[in-house]
C-alpha cells in the first residue's frame, strides 16, 4: 500500500506554463506553476491475482484504488486558440524522505470529457466541442446523397432492357460514396461518444469514401469539359488535334472506356492514356486521404489545411481547375459549337471552376479568418456545401430532359443509340488492343451501358 498519501496529488498544468515546468528540477518548484491540484486517497479493494511481468499465476497482491473526478475550467486568455493540458501525478515528500523504493506500482487511466451547459445542468461527453453541429450536418449529407442516389437508381432501373449512359452510373456512384462517407462518420461519432475512442475503421472508410466521391466528381467535370457526351462535329478539333492541349484531353474524353481498355489489355494497349489519367486522379485522392490520417485519426480531416496532405489536395484542386477551364475553352473554340451551347459552356465553366476553386478558397479563408476552435466546424460545412452543390448540378445535368438546356439537346446522355458497335463483357479479347476501336457500350444481359 501507499504509506503516506498526504502530499500525493494529481496536478494540472497548461501549455502556457509547461515550458517553465520543464526547466525546473525540484518538485517543489514545479508545483508552483500548477493550475490546480487534487488529492489522491486510496481505498482498499481486496486481494487479486498479480498479473505483473515476472509473477506466477498463483501470486496474489493487495489492490488499492482511487478515483479523482473534478471539473477543470479553461484558463482566461487574451487570444482564443487551441490549448493543451498536462496531467502529472507527484509526491513532493519523496524529495525529503527518500522513500522511492517503497513506492508501490501504480497504474492509472485518465479520461477527459467535454462539459456542456451551465453549472447546475452541466453534462459531460467524449465528443470534443468543435464537433458540435457536425452530426446534424452528416445527417443532412446522408439524406441528400441517399435521395440523389435513389433518383439516379430509378433512372437506371427504368432503363433495364434498354440503354443508359455510363455518366449516370458514375454520378450515382459519387452520390452513394458521399452518403456512405457520412454514414461511416456517424457510426464513428456514435462509438466515440460512448467510449472516447471511436471506430478507426469507420472513420478511415469515411475519409476514403469522401475521397472517392471527390475524384469521381472531378473526373466527370474534366470529361464533360473536354467534350465527352457531345457529338464529334460539335466538339471538333478545338486547338488542333496535334496540339499539346488536344493530346492532354484525349486522356479524359472517355474515362469509362479508357479504364476498361487499360484493365482488359493489362497495360499492353497502345492507347491507355485515358485510363492512366482516370486512375491517377482516383489514386491521388485516395493517397492524400490515407496520408491525412497519419496526422489526425480521431476525426476526418481530409480537407484540413493544417497538414501537408490537406494543402496538397488544395493545390491538386487548383491544377485540375486550370485543366478544366482549358478543356472547356478548347471545346468552345473548335468545331461547329452553336451559340446557345457556347453560352451554356460559359456558365458550365464558371460552375465547374467554382467547384475546383471554392474548396481551396474556403479553406484558406477559414484558416486565416477564424479562430482555431471554429475551423473544423466551418470547414466541414463549407466542404459539404461544395460537394452537395456539385452532386445536385451533375444529377440535373444527366437526368434533365431536352428542354433543360442546350447541352441536354445535344448531349448523348439522354438519347438512345442503336448500332452494332457494342462490347459484350463476355467477349472482351479485342477491347483496347492495338489498332482496334475503343468499346462504345457494355452489355449486361439486355441492358446496354453506353460509353460514348
N, C-alpha and C positions, 0 to 999 in steps of 0.2 A: 504494500500500500504506500501511498504518498504520505511521508511522515509529517511534513509541515506545509500546510496549504495557505498560510496567512498571506504570503506575497505572490502566490500563483495567480496569474492574470492572463486574460485574453485582451490584447490591446489592438486598437485600430489606428492605422496611420493613413494619411492622404498623400497623394503624389506631390503636393506642394512641399511637404516636409521630408519626404523619403530620402532625397539626396543628403540632407543633413543627418538623418538617422544612420545612414550607411557610413558616414565619416566618423561617427563616434565609436569608441571601442568598448566603453563600460555600459552595462545595462542601466545603471542609474542615470547616465547621461542620455541614453536613447529614449527612455520613457518620458522625458520632458517634452518630446515632440508628439506624443500620442494624442489623437483627437479625443479618445475616450477609452476606458478600460472597464473590464467586468471580472469579478472574482470567479474562480473555478473551485467548486466544492464537490468532492467525490462522495458517492454513496455506495455502500457495499451491495453487490448484486448476487454473489454466491460463487461456488466453485464450478469451474468449467474445464473442458479439455484444453490442454496447452497445445495450440497449433502453430507455435513459433518454429522457425527453422532450427533443426538440430534436436528437437524434443521428440520423445517417444509418444506413441499413440495413447499409452496408458497414463502419461503425465497429466496432472491437473494443477490448476493455478487459481488463486483468488482474483476475481474481477471486480473492479470498481468503476463506476460510470458517473459522468457529469453531463448536464445539459445546460447550455447557455443560450437563451433566446432573448434578443434585445432588438429594439428599433434604433437604427442609425440614420441620422439626418444628414442631408447633403450640406457641406460647409458653404458659407456665403462666399461669393467670389464676384469680382468686378466684371469679368467676362464669362459668357456661357460657353462651355467647352466640355469635351469628354473628360471624365475624371476616373482615377483608379484608386482603389483602397487596398491596403496591405494588412493582413491579419497575422499577428505574432503571439505565440504563447511563451511567456517568460516567467522566471522566478529570480528576482534580483538578489534574494537572500543567499543564493548559491555562490555569489561573488565573495561573501563574507564567511560562510561556514565551510565551504569546500566539500559539500556533500554530493558531488556529481555522481560518485559511484553508487550511491544509494537511491538514485532516481529510477523508478521502475519504467519498463517500456510503456510508451503512451501512443495510442492510435486515435486519430481524430478525423472527423468529417465536417467540413464547413459547407453550409448551404445558404446562399444569398438569394433572397426573394425581393421582388419589386412591390412596394406598397402603393395602394391606390385608395383615394378617398380621404376624409378628414380623420382627426384623432379619435372621434367617437365611433366612426363606422369604417375604419380602415380595414381593407382586405389585402391579402398577400398572394402573389402568384409568381410562377417561374418566368413567365414571358417578360422580356425587357420592355421598358417604357417606349422605346422607338418602334415597337411592333404594334402599338395601339392603332386600330383602324385598318390594319393590313388584312386581318381576317375577313372583314366586310368587303374589301377590295377583291380579295381572292374569290369570294363567293360570287361577286358580280362577274368576274372574269370567267368563272366556271359556267355560269348560266348563259352568258352571251356566247361563249365559244361552243357550248353544247347546242344552243339554238341554231347557230350558223352551221354546225356540223350536221344536225338533223335536216336542215333545209337543203343543204348540198347532197346529203344522202338520199333525200326524197327525189331530187333531180336525177341522181344516179340510178335509183331504183326504178323510176319511171321510164328509163331508157333501156331496161332489160329486154333483150331481143332486138334492139336497135343499135344505135351508136351514140357515144358520148365522148367529148373531148377530154384528153388526159389532164388539161389545165384544171378542170372541175375536180378531178381526183386529187391533184396536188394541193389545191386550196382547201379542200375538205380535210386533207391530212394535216395541213398547217393549223386549221381551226381545232382539230382534235388534239394535236400536240399542245396547243396553248391551253386547252381545257384540262388535259392531263397534268400539265405543269402546275396549274392552280390546285388541282385535286391533291397531288402529291405534297404540295406545300401545306395545304390544310391538314393533311394527315400528320406531317412533321410538327406543325404548331400544336395540334391536339396532344401529341405524345410529349412534346416539350413542356406544355403547361402542366402535365401530370408528374413528370419525373425530372425536369430540369435538364434533360439530355437530348430528348427528341429521337427522331429516326434518321440516322445518317443516310440510309438507302433512299428514303422518301425524298429528303432534301436534295440528294445528288440527282435522282431521277427528275426532280422538278427543274433543276438547272439545265439538264441535258434536253428535256422536252422543250424548254423555252428556247434553247439554242437551235434546236431542230426546226421549230416553228419560224424563228427569225431567218434561218438560212433558206427555207422554202419560200418565204415571202420575198426575200432579196432575189432569189433565183427567178421567181415569176416576174418580178418587176424588170429585172435585166432582160429577160427573154421578150416580154411584151415591148419593152423599149427598143429592142433590136429588130422588131418586126415579126416576131413569132405570132402565128394565128392570122396574119394578114396575107392577102393574095400576093403572089410574086410580082405582078405588074404594078401593084401599089407600092411595095417596098422598093423595088427597082435596085439599081446599083449603088445608089447613095453617093458616097465619096469615091466610088470606084471599087470594083471587085478586087483589085490587087492592092488597094490602099491598106496602110497599116491598120487603120480603124476597121476597115472591112474584114480583114483577116481576124482581128481580135473578136469581132462579133459573130464570126462563124461558130465560135465556141458556145454561144448561149442562145442561138435561134431555135434549137430543138433539144432541150435538156433531157426529156424522157427518152427520145430516140437515141441521143448520144450516149446516155448511160447504158441503155440496152446494148448498143453497139460495142461499148467498151467491155461490158461484162461478158457478152456472148463470145467475143473474139479473144477474151483473155489478154487484152492489150496488144494483140497481133495485127489489128486493123490499121490501115494507113490513114484512117480518118477518125481519130479518137480525141481530137482537141476538145470537142464539146463535152464529152464525158468527163475528161480531166478537169475542165473548168467547173462543171457542176459538182463533181466530187470534192474538188478543192474548197469550194465555198462552204459545203456542208462540214467537211473535216476541220476547217479552220475554226468555225463557230463552236464545234464540239470540243476542240482542243483548248480554246480560250475558256470555255465553261469549266472544264476539268482543272485547268491551271488556276482559275479563280478560287477553286475550292481549297487550294493549298494555303490561301491567305485567311479564309474565314469559313469554317464549316458548321457554324451554328445556324445561320440563316442564309438564304440565297443572296449572293452579292454579285450576280453575273454582270450587272451594268455599272458597278461601283467604280468611280474614278480614283479611289484611294489606293488601288494596287495596279501593277503593270498590266495584267491581262484586261482589266477594265479599260485602261487607256488605249491598249492595242485594239480592242473592239471598237472604240470610238474612231480611231484612225482608219480601221477597215471600213466602217460605215461611210466616212468621208470619201475614201477611194472608190468604193462601189457607187456612191452618188455621182461622182465625176464620170465614171464609165457609163452610168445610166443616162445622164444628160447627153453625153456624146452620142450614144446609140439612138436616142430619140431624134437628135439633130440629123443623124445620118438618114433615118427613115423619112424625115420631113423634106430633106433636100434632094432625094432621089426618086426616080420612077415618075408615076403619074398620080401623086398624092392629091386627092381632092381638097379644095379649100376647107370644106367642113371638117375633114379628118385632120387637116393641119391645125385647125382651131382646137379640136379635141386633144391632139397630141401635145399642144402647148400647155393645156390645162393638166393633162396627164403628167407631163414633165414636172410641172410645179408640185403636183401632189406627190409624185414619186420622190422628187428631190427633198420635199419636206419630210418624208419618211426617213430617208437616209441621213438628213442633216438635223432633224429635230431632236433625236435622242442625244447626239453629241452636244447640241446646243443646250438642251435641258440639263444635261449632266454638268456642263461647265458652269451654267448659271447657278444651279443648286450648290455646287462645290464652292463657289465664290460668294454667294449672297446669303446663304442660310447657315445658321449655327450647326455645329456637328450633329447634335442630337435630333435635328429635324431633317437631315439629309436623307436618311434611309427611307422614311415615310414618303417624302416628296419625290424621290427618285422612283420608288415603286409606283406611285400614282402616275407620274409622267410617262414611264416606260409602258405601263398598262394602257394608258390612253392612246399612245402612239400605235401600239400593236393592235388595239381594238379598232381604231380608225382604218388601219391598213387592211385588216381582215374583212371589215364591212365593205370597204371600197372594192376589194378583189371579188368578194361574193357578188356584189352588184354587177361588176364587170363581166362575170362569166355566166350569170343566170338571167340577166336582163333581156328583154325582148328587142326586136329590131328597131323599135321606135325610141329606145332609150337614148341612143347617141349615134354619131356617125361611125364610131368603132363597131357598135353592135350590128350595123347594117352591112359592114364589110367583113367582119371577123368570121373565121371558120368555126368558132367555138359553138355557135348556136345553129349551125347548118349541118344537115346530113350530107354525107359524101358517099357515093356509090362507086364501085370500081373494083378492079382485081389487084390493086397494089396493097395487099394485106400481108401481115406477118403472123402466121399462126404460131402460138407459143409451143406447139408440139413439134414444130419443124423449123428450128432457127439456125440451121447449119450455115446458111449463106448470109445471115444477117451480119452486117458490118464487115464482111470480108472485103479484101482489096478489090476495087473496081465495081462493087455491087452497090445498088441503091439502098439508102437507109430505109428501114421499115416505116410505113406511114400508118400502120394500125397494129394493135394487139387484138387477138380474138380470144375471148373467154366463152366458149360454147357459141351461142347465137349472138352474144353481145360483143360489139366492137368498140375498142377504145382508140380514138383517133389521135395521132401524134403530129399532125400537120400544123 
